[in-house]
Structures are given as structure tokens and as C-alpha cells.
Amino acid sequence: MVAAANFITFAIPKGTLFKPSIKLLETAGLNCDLLKADSRQLLFTDETQGVRYIICRPTDIPTFVEYGSADLGLVGKDTIVEQQKDVYELLDLKFGGCRFVVAVPERRKDSTLEQLGRARVATKFPRVAEEYFRSRGMQMEIIKLHGNVELAPIVGLAEMIVDIVSTGRTLRENNLVPIADVMNSTARLIANRVSHQYKAERLNAIIEEFRNAVTGGLFDD
């Protein structure tokens, strides 16, 4: 049994990152049988290993970690960049790969960003988009949407979008074409700053197991 003060709490993402997260945890020697059960339970505790697991939306993970409700979290780089929470980013986990792109309607596929300057840009990631265009010396009107950004150019809300793509299928189905890459994103391990200091011995052991698993090719295709 592990003393309560030494328990480690993980924030684990729902959705597409869930299964590879479990794979990583198990490779690091953590028992994830409870997590794999068909249940709607969101909090699991393993008294023997001294570990708790919070299952939550990926966009909430940096908040749980920043405020100390979780010591460690697994979350996409895109969420880290967009939210800019006060957490440590410790390790690139090499799974959940995707990329941010600027995309425009197919009829404008031969245009450059400079030719489309001062355009309206629809995105779920306004900070990512704003920083990208600012880095290029461009001032755009950023319109935040919470979903279906591909619709914005179709109905005239925006001239272009900034969004995440993996296969590009959704863009193609909506007659959108990428014209610029913004950034690549993979899952990352983040830590609460206080936990990283006061639970250093246990956290460093887990981090090292994760690093060994990733560098050993766990997610190499």
C-alpha cells in the first residue's frame, strides 16, 4: 500500500487519445484493468500502486493539472498551446499526431496568404491562429467557433479556416484545400508545478518509464 500523500493522480483523455494512453500506462508498469472496464465511472483508484485516474475531456486536462487536481496529464500539444496553462510540459509521447493548417475554398487554392491578407479566419483555436499570423506579420480577423469550422467559408462567414487535420478527409468533403502548415501536434505529458517538486521521486520514476517506452518505439508504425 502507498501512503495517501504519495498517491499520483493522472488526468487521462477521453476520445481518440484514450487507448494509446492506456497502452503507454501499461507499458510503464501501471495496472489499467479498471480503466478498460465498460463503465461510465470517471474516477478510479488503485490502492496497491498508489495511483488515481481522472477520465476527462482533453480540453479540461490542463486545468485539472494546473490546479493540482491531477499531478500528471496526457494531452495534445494543440491544447497546451491554445490554453497556455501554467504547467510543465515534460515529454513528447509520439502518439495522436495531427497538424494545424490554413485551408481555403478550392477555388482559391492557388492564392498565397499574403494575397488573402486581412481576411476573416474561422477557427476553434483562436490563440494558435492569431500567433501564427502575427509571426508572419499579418493581421487577420479571427472568428472563434466551437465546431464545424469547415462551414464558415461555405456560408461566407470567413475566407479561410485554421483547423486540425489528420487524414484531410473532412477538408476534401467540404471542398477546402490546405495552403499553409501552422504547426504539428502530438500528445504530451504535462505536470503540475508543485507536484513536480514535492512528489519528484515518484514522478521522475514514472516519467523515466514513459520516456523508455516512447524512445523504445512503442508508437512507431
C-alpha positions in Angstrom: 0.0 0.0 0.0 1.1 3.5 -0.8 0.6 6.4 1.7 -2.1 8.8 0.6 0.4 11.7 0.4 2.4 9.8 -2.2 -0.6 9.0 -4.5 -0.1 10.1 -8.1 -3.2 11.3 -9.9 -3.3 11.1 -13.7 -5.7 13.0 -16.0 -6.4 10.7 -18.9 -8.1 12.0 -22.1 -11.4 10.6 -23.4 -11.7 10.0 -27.1 -9.0 9.1 -29.6 -6.1 9.5 -27.2 -7.6 7.2 -24.6 -6.5 3.8 -26.0 -2.9 4.8 -26.7 -2.7 6.5 -23.2 -3.7 3.2 -21.7 -1.1 1.4 -23.8 1.6 3.8 -22.5 0.5 3.4 -18.9 0.5 -0.4 -19.1 3.9 -0.4 -20.7 5.2 1.7 -17.8 4.0 -1.0 -15.4 0.7 0.5 -14.3 -2.4 -1.6 -13.8 -5.1 -0.3 -16.1 -7.7 -3.1 -15.8 -10.1 -0.7 -14.1 -9.9 1.8 -16.9 -10.6 -0.8 -19.5 -13.9 -1.9 -17.9 -17.1 -0.9 -19.7 -18.1 1.8 -17.3 -19.1 5.5 -17.2 -17.1 6.0 -14.0 -14.8 8.9 -14.3 -12.5 8.4 -11.2 -10.6 5.2 -10.5 -8.2 4.4 -7.6 -5.6 1.7 -7.4 -4.7 1.5 -3.7 -2.0 -1.1 -4.3 0.0 1.0 -6.8 -1.0 4.3 -5.2 -2.5 5.8 -8.4 -5.7 7.6 -9.2 -7.1 8.2 -12.7 -9.4 11.0 -13.7 -11.1 10.4 -17.1 -11.9 13.8 -18.7 -12.2 15.8 -21.9 -8.8 16.6 -23.4 -9.5 20.3 -23.2 -10.0 20.1 -19.5 -6.8 18.3 -18.7 -4.5 21.3 -18.5 -6.9 22.9 -16.0 -7.0 19.8 -13.7 -3.2 19.7 -13.8 -2.7 23.4 -13.3 -4.8 23.5 -10.2 -3.3 20.3 -8.8 -6.4 18.0 -9.1 -4.1 15.9 -11.2 -0.3 15.6 -10.9 0.2 14.4 -14.4 -1.8 14.7 -17.6 -1.7 13.4 -21.1 -2.9 15.9 -23.6 -2.3 17.2 -27.2 0.2 19.9 -27.9 -2.5 21.8 -29.6 -4.5 22.1 -26.4 -1.3 23.2 -24.5 -0.5 25.9 -27.0 -4.1 27.2 -27.2 -4.7 27.3 -23.4 -1.3 28.3 -22.2 -1.9 27.0 -18.7 0.8 27.2 -16.0 2.0 23.6 -16.3 5.3 21.8 -17.1 5.5 20.1 -20.5 7.7 17.1 -19.8 7.7 14.7 -22.8 6.6 14.2 -26.3 4.7 10.9 -26.2 4.8 10.4 -30.0 1.1 9.4 -30.5 -2.0 11.3 -31.5 -0.2 13.0 -34.3 -2.1 15.7 -36.3 -1.3 19.1 -37.8 -2.8 22.6 -37.9 -3.3 24.0 -41.4 -4.7 27.1 -43.0 -7.3 26.0 -45.5 -9.3 27.9 -48.1 -12.0 27.0 -50.7 -10.7 25.1 -53.6 -11.3 28.0 -56.0 -8.6 29.9 -54.0 -6.1 27.1 -53.8 -3.5 29.0 -55.8 -3.6 32.1 -53.6 -0.9 32.9 -51.2 -1.5 34.0 -47.6 -0.2 37.5 -48.5 -2.8 37.7 -51.3 -5.5 36.9 -48.7 -4.3 39.4 -46.2 -6.7 40.9 -43.7 -9.2 38.1 -44.3 -11.6 36.6 -41.8 -10.4 33.3 -40.3 -12.7 30.8 -38.6 -11.1 28.5 -36.0 -11.7 26.6 -32.8 -8.1 27.7 -31.8 -8.0 31.5 -31.9 -4.8 31.8 -29.9 -3.0 29.4 -32.2 -4.3 31.2 -35.3 -3.6 34.7 -34.0 0.0 33.8 -33.0 0.7 32.2 -36.4 -0.5 35.1 -38.4 1.2 37.6 -36.1 4.5 35.7 -36.6 4.1 36.3 -40.3 3.3 40.0 -39.8 -0.3 39.6 -40.9 -3.3 41.0 -39.2 -6.4 38.8 -39.6 -9.9 39.0 -38.1 -10.2 35.8 -36.0 -13.6 34.3 -35.5 -13.9 31.7 -32.8 -16.3 28.8 -33.5 -16.8 25.7 -31.3 -17.3 23.2 -34.1 -17.8 22.6 -37.8 -15.4 25.4 -38.9 -15.5 24.0 -42.4 -18.9 25.5 -42.8 -17.6 29.1 -42.4 -16.2 29.6 -45.9 -19.2 27.8 -47.4 -21.7 30.3 -46.0 -19.4 33.4 -46.3 -18.6 33.8 -42.6 -14.9 33.6 -43.3 -12.5 33.4 -46.2 -10.3 30.7 -44.6 -10.0 28.4 -41.6 -7.3 27.2 -39.2 -8.0 23.7 -38.0 -6.5 20.4 -37.1 -6.3 17.7 -39.8 -5.2 14.1 -39.6 -6.2 12.5 -42.9 -7.6 15.6 -44.6 -10.9 13.8 -45.4 -13.1 16.4 -43.8 -11.4 19.2 -45.8 -11.9 17.4 -49.0 -15.5 16.7 -48.4 -16.1 20.4 -47.9 -14.0 21.5 -50.9 -11.3 23.0 -48.8 -7.6 22.9 -49.6 -4.7 23.5 -47.2 -2.4 26.3 -48.3 -0.1 26.6 -45.3 1.1 24.5 -42.3 0.7 26.1 -38.9 2.2 23.5 -36.5 2.3 19.8 -35.8 0.8 18.3 -32.7 1.3 15.1 -30.7 0.3 14.0 -27.2 2.4 15.4 -24.4 3.0 14.6 -20.8 2.4 17.6 -18.5 2.8 18.0 -14.8 1.6 20.2 -12.0 4.4 22.5 -10.9 4.0 21.9 -7.2 3.7 18.1 -7.6 6.8 18.1 -9.8 8.7 19.4 -6.9 7.2 17.7 -3.9 6.5 14.3 -5.5 9.7 14.3 -7.5 10.8 10.8 -6.6 7.7 9.0 -7.8 7.0 11.3 -10.7 10.5 11.0 -12.0 10.3 7.2 -11.9 7.1 7.3 -13.9 8.4 9.9 -16.4 11.5 7.7 -17.0 9.3 4.7 -17.7 7.3 6.7 -20.1 10.5 8.0 -21.8 11.9 4.5 -22.1 8.6 3.3 -23.7 8.4 6.1 -26.2 12.1 6.0 -27.2 11.9 2.2 -27.4 9.4 2.6 -30.3 6.1 1.9 -28.6 4.2 4.1 -31.0 6.4 3.6 -34.1 4.3 2.4 -37.0 
